[in-house]
Amino acid sequence: LSICLGDPLNSMSFNTTGRTLDGGDFQRKCFDGALDGAMAAAARDYLLEQGIDPHAQEEEEDELDDLLDDPDLEKLHQQRLDQLRMEQAELREKRAKGHGEYSEIEEDDFLKEVCGTDKAIVHFYHPEFTRCKIMDKHLSIVARKYVEAKVMKINADKAPFFVTKLGIKTLPAVLLFIDGVCKDRIVGFGEMGAADDFPTVKLERRLAEGSVIKLRGGEDDLSEDEVAEIEGRAGIGRGEHDDSDEDDW
């Protein structure tokens, strides 16, 4: 054993088997080992303070490892992945067909658009009616949030055949189609509380009752800026009201 005195950090070396360990490396290794031990002890103390048995925690981790190796769990995991892939493929297909946006259609395209998807929401509107503009704002939000349904609008002035065929007498009129068949309709704002400033969620609930969307929580709601943008495109502002009843058609 040889010891070279001098700088205690850089000059000290140990030679026991013909291999030399630099003093700095040795101290760093000792420090790292002490640090790991201190951190482990601190973690155990913290668990004890929280009323958690560290040994029980280790056993739970072992059980979790065993669970993760369970072939049945792996099968369920794979099934979930396959389901997510199918949902994503369906979502891409729907977006390619115009889902996810609020679009205007012409009378000549009405049957093709309504029958070309399993769930469709069609707003018969008049460009000069304030309540139709309010409905436009809400349906723009619905279109972005609920991609499962195709949301459209059609100018009632330019669709006399379907206005007559579908018995539309009052605007705004929102018709709900499932597999090309009109199953339900929302006429005016009566079901929205008869107020012009009703929240979009009221319309969402009503559409869910009509089975054209599946109601979900607000995690996917639009931001205030997005809502303001939609209101601007619809030609209305917050707090703008129309005290008149729905317009007969």
N, C-alpha and C positions, 0 to 999 in steps of 0.2 A: 504494500500500500504506500503510495507516494502522495504527498500534499505539497503544493507550491503555494507559498504565502504571497500576499500582495493584495491586489484589488479583490475583495471578498466575492464580488459578483462575477468578474470576468477572468480572474487568474486561477481560481481554485479548480482543480481537476481531480478525478478519482480514477484509479486504475486497479481493477481487481482481477480481471480475466484477460488482460491484454487490450481491452477496449477502454477508451477514454471518454468520459461523460463531462462535457463542459459545465462549469459551475452555473452559468446563466440558464442553460437548458434544464439542469437539475432543479434549480429553484422554480423555474416556470412550471415544470411537471408537478412539483410538490404543491405549488400554489393552486394549479388547476384541480388537483385531486382534493385539496382542502376545500376549494370552492364548491365542487360537486357535492361533497359530503355536507357542507353547510346548507346548500340549497335543498338537498334532500331532507335534512333535518328540519329546515324551515317549513317545507311543504307538509311534513308530518305534523308539526306543531300547529300549522294553520288548520289542517283537517280536524285535529283534536279540538281546537277552539270552536270549530263549527259543529261539533258533536258527531263527526264522521270518523269511523274506525278506519285507519289507513289500510289495515290488512283486509277489511271487508271490501274496500275500494279496489284493491288488487284482485280479489276474488271476482268482483263484478266485471273487471276488465278481462279476466280470463274467460268468464262466461260469455262476454260480448264477442271475444275472439272465436269461441266455439260456435256462437250463433251465426257469425259472419261466414263461417265455413259450412253452414248447414246447406245441403243441396236443395232442399225445398225452398229456403229463402232465396237462394240464387235463381231458382226457377221463377219465383214471384217477381224478383227484380227484373229478369229478362222479359217477362210478360208486360211489366209496366213500361219498360223501354220500348217494346214493340208498339204498345198502345200510344205512347207519346209520338212515336214516328208516324203512325197512322193519322193521328190528330194533326200533326204538322203538315203532312201531305194534303189532308183534306182542307186545311186552312189555306195553303198555297193555291189549291184548285179553286176555292171560293173567291179568293182575292183576284184570281185571273178572270173570274166571271163578273167582277165589279162589286163584290162584297167589300165592306169596310169603308165605303164612301157613299155619300148621298148624291145621287145622280138624277137628272131629269130625262124622261123618256117621251117619245112621240106616240100618238095613237096607233100608228102603223106597227110599232114595235111592242105594243102592250102585251099581246098574247105570248110572243116569243120570250119577253123578259119575265113575265109572271110564271109561265109554265116551264121556264128553263132552270128553275131552282126549286128546292123543296119548301123553302119558307120565304115569303116576300111581303113587304110592307109598302103600300102605295098610298101616297097622299094626293088626293084630288084638291087642287088649290086654285085660287084666283090671285093674280099678281098685285092687285090693289087692296086686298083684304088684309088688315093688320093681323088678325088672328091666324091667318094662313102663314104670315111671316114668323109669328111666334112659334107656330108648329114646326116650321122649317128649322128654326134654331134648335129645338129639342130633338128633332129627328136627325139632324146632323151629328149630334152627340151620340145618339143611339146607334147610328150607322158605324161610327168609329169603335164604339165599345162592344157591340154585339155583332161580330162578323158572321155569325151563323145565319143571320137573316139578311136578305138583300133589301135595302131601303131605297125607295125611289119616289119621285113626285111627277105629276102630270098636270098640265094646265087644263082645267075643266073646260075652258072656252074652246080649246082646240081638240077636245075628245068627246064630241057630242054623242057618238055611237055608244061608248061605254058609260057615259053619264046616264043615258037613258036605259041601257041594258042592265046596269047595276042599281038603278033606282036612286041615284044621288040627287038629293033635293037641297041639302044644306052643306055649306063649306065653313071651316075645313072638314073634310071627310077622310079618315084614314082607314083603309081596307086591309084586312089581314088574310093572306092567302097561304094555304098549305097544299102542296102538290097541285098547284094550279087552280084550286077551288077556294072561293071566298068563304071563309069560315066565321068571320067576325068583323065588326067595324066599330070605329070610334067617331062619333059625329059631334062636332062642336067641342066645347070645353066643360059640358055638364059633368062628366065623369072625372074631370080634373079639379072639381071644386068650384066651377063656374068663374074662376078668377084668371086674369091674364098672366099673373106672376107665379103660376104654379111651378114647383120644382120638377126637374126632369125625372126624378125617381118615381113620381106619380104616374107618368106616362110609361116608364119601364115596367112598373107593377101591372099596369093594365095590359101591356103587350105580353107580359109573362102569363097573365090569365088567359090570353088568347092563344097561348102555346107557340108563339112565333120566336120567342127568345126564352132563355133560361136565366132567371134573375140571379145576379151575383152582387157581391158587396162593392164598396166604393174604392177598392184598391186600384181599379183601372179608370177611375173618373178622370176627366180632363182637367188640366190646370186652369186657373182663372184667365190666363192669357189666351189659351186655346178657346175657351168659351167666349171671350171678348171678340176674338177673331171671327168666330162663327156668327155671333150677333151682328158684327159689322157687315158680313156678307149677306145676312138675311135682311139687312136694312132696318134693324130695330136697335134700341138701346136699353140698358137696364133702367127699370122704373117706368118705361113707356107703357101705357095702358090704353085699352079701348073699352069704353063703358058700354058699347052697343052689344046686342046679342049676336049670335052667329048669323051669317048672311044666308038667306034662302036662295036656292039656286033654281 
